[in-house]
Amino acid sequence: HEHKEELRKAGHRKGISELEKLLNQRDELDVRIRELSNELERVGFWSSRDGGGIFPSFWITDNDPEIIDYNSSGS
């Protein structure tokens, strides 16, 4: 019985350490994503955030009648 309890404890410690490792990796990735996002913003790129696409800022065409016509044509 004592042996099984020790195995459980060891497994729990291992699981927690792996979880902490993964959470640290995620934190590092979040920091890098923010850095890249800020860099893209500085050079004039933006994201629609809907599909995660990144486009040059000169593609912002909210009021461009030709783009509106193109989008409504289904092409």
URJO-V712003 format. One record per residue. N is the residue number from 1. RES is the residue in one small letter. PSI is psi in whole degrees, -180 to 180 (NA if undefined). BURIAL is 1 if it has 24 or more other ideal C-beta (glycine too) atoms within 12 Angstrom, else 0. Layout:
n/res/psi/burial
N/RES/PSI/BURIAL
N/RES/PSI/BURIAL
This chain:
n/res/psi/burial
1/h/-44/0
2/e/-38/0
3/h/-44/0
4/k/-40/0
5/e/-41/0
6/e/-41/0
7/l/-42/0
8/r/-46/0
9/k/-44/0
10/a/-42/0
11/g/-40/0
12/h/-45/0
13/r/-42/0
14/k/-44/0
15/g/-42/0
16/i/-42/0
17/s/-38/0
18/e/-41/0
19/l/-45/0
20/e/-40/0
21/k/-46/0
22/l/-40/0
23/l/-39/0
24/n/-41/0
25/q/-41/0
26/r/-43/0
27/d/-43/0
28/e/-40/0
29/l/-40/0
30/d/-42/0
31/v/-45/0
32/r/-40/0
33/i/-43/0
34/r/-42/0
35/e/-47/0
36/l/-39/0
37/s/-44/0
38/n/-39/0
39/e/-44/0
40/l/-39/0
41/e/-40/0
42/r/-33/0
43/v/6/0
44/g/30/0
45/f/157/0
46/w/165/0
47/s/141/0
48/s/-19/0
49/r/-14/0
50/d/-50/0
51/g/4/0
52/g/6/0
53/g/149/0
54/i/127/0
55/f/153/0
56/p/146/0
57/s/-26/0
58/f/-6/0
59/w/-6/0
60/i/110/0
61/t/38/0
62/d/-35/0
63/n/14/0
64/d/113/0
65/p/-33/0
66/e/-40/0
67/i/-42/0
68/i/-43/0
69/d/-43/0
70/y/-46/0
71/n/-36/0
72/s/-16/0
73/s/-12/0
74/g/5/0
75/s/NA/0
